Every structure is written in structure tokens, then in C-alpha cells.
């Protein structure tokens, strides 16, 4: 069996969180270039994968430069999850990540994702079955528990390790919290401090700055920090975090020109990867972050959200770059 020792050796790692319809190949490429050390696919539905759905298979596309790379799987049926994991293994990622953490109604409401935290015995049974069915390392992303009355993560982490999971990412909220309130890192720290835990523990939730990343690393001594929503339109957060984690006193802030050029590159990758129509539409969710805080930008933002032709959008990027870099 392969293991993750080499991936998590040498200090606290920075991971880009898997986010559906966000962390596609184009966005992961940009984040990787700017310091994300480990990336994971958008989550792949087990039933869609075994039915050979093309859109689902495209989510697993990656290039060797992206390694170490994991493919995240979700579902709630033992046989389907096992069969899907075996298919994923043929794509040769570095690891398979099981999603026991997504709180979205369309996932958790059907008993998948963090919905499985209501049925821990089945969660462990499916996880162990996948571990035994593939040669790749298996990791898990989960939450503190289903609700405030069932924060079982310390005990659950021991059991996941016992069935062969090689790393656990913990989002510091319960399923019922969704993304409300503040992430509770104290229980993430409790898992890491547990003398029985020997596998890497990755913390996730509310990391929006390098200072926050450093604080959580120093307080809880976790093996990795996973960043999600804060990276949207701000992939430089990984570069900033890496610098501070490595005791580099030189702070880094991208220029407006760099923000525009990276956004344009992201846009062109999106179009190349998904085609003009889908690439143009799906890129729109990223613009707000890329151009946050730029004065007098509203007119250009409206244009970016309305243009549908690649040539016109590229020309607008160049116009924006000229205007705001003077």
C-alpha cells in the first residue's frame, strides 16, 4: 500500500479545499502556481461515476504538474462507493479523499457528505471497504459532528485511523451549522493532541489570511491547513501563508496589474478546459474576488458579467490593465 508520509513531510502543508463547481482544473492550476501544495478535485458522485457520466469524469482530469493531487468521492452506498473508488484508482491520483463533510442539502440531505455523520457505523463500514479495495492511500474530509449534541470528531478520528485512513481533514463546524458562525478549531486541536492519533491532521475553516494560518499552526501543531472560500479570486493567499509559515518577514501583495493578468490566465484556462460557453459563465463567480477593493471598477465588473465572447473579454482585460496600471 502507498502512504502519504512523503507528501506531509517537512512542515505544515497548504491545501486547496475541494469545492464543487469552484475547484476545477483551471482554478487548481492557478492556486498550484501560487503556492497551494496539495490540491483535490471537485467532489465526484459515486453513482454518476459508475454510470460513466462525462461531466463527472471531467472533474477528475489533472496533469502531472499538479501532483500531489487527490480525487474526492461522495455517496452513501457501500457497493457503489467501492466500485467508484476502484474506477478512480485507474486515473492514478496520489490519494482518494472520501467526502464525509459536505453540508449541502442536495448531498447531506440524501445521507451523503456530512449527512453520514448521523450513521457512524455505516460511515466506517464504507470507509473500511474502500481502504481494502484500493491500493491508493485513502483520506477523509469531515466535520466536528452532525450537530452541537453530537460532536464526535475525537472518537471518530481514532476509528477512521483504525480502519486504515491515512489522513483526516476536519472542518471546524457541525453539519447543521453549514458555514454559519465561527469555525471551532479547539476540537481540531484536540484530535491532533490525542496520543492515539499518528496520521496527519489537516485543519479547515475560516482561514482568510496568512496571520490566521500561522496562529492555527502554532496553536494546534496541525500537519496541514486547508483553505477554501478565501482563495476564490485571491489565490495569492497560499503564497502569503507559505511566506509567513516559513518565517519570511517579507509580506507579499499582488499589484493590480498582476491581479488582472492572473485573472485573465484563469479565464483562458477555464475556456480551454470547459469550452467557450461554459468557461465564460463559470468564470463569473471569481471576478468579485480578483477585483475586490479596486475603486471605480463597477462599470468594468458589469461588462465582465455581461460579455459572452472570449475575444471581447480578453480585450476588456487588457483595457482594464491599461487603465488601472497607469
ABEGO torsion letter per residue (X at the ends): XBBAAAAABGEBBBBBBBBBGABBAAAAAAAAAAGBABBBBBBBBAAAAAAGBAAAAAAABBBAAAOBBBBBBBEABAAAAAAAAAAAAAAGBABBBBBAABABAAAAAAGBEAAAAABAAAAAAAAAAAAAABABBBBBBBBAEABAAABAAAAAAAAAAAAGBABBBBBABBAAAEABEBBBAAAAAAAAABAABABBBBBBEGBABAAAAAAAAAAAGBABBBBBAAABGBAAAAAAAAAAAAGBABBBBBBAAAAAAAAAAAAAAAAAAAEAAAAAAAAAAAAAAAABGBBGAAAAAAAAAABABAAAAAAAAAAAAAAAAX
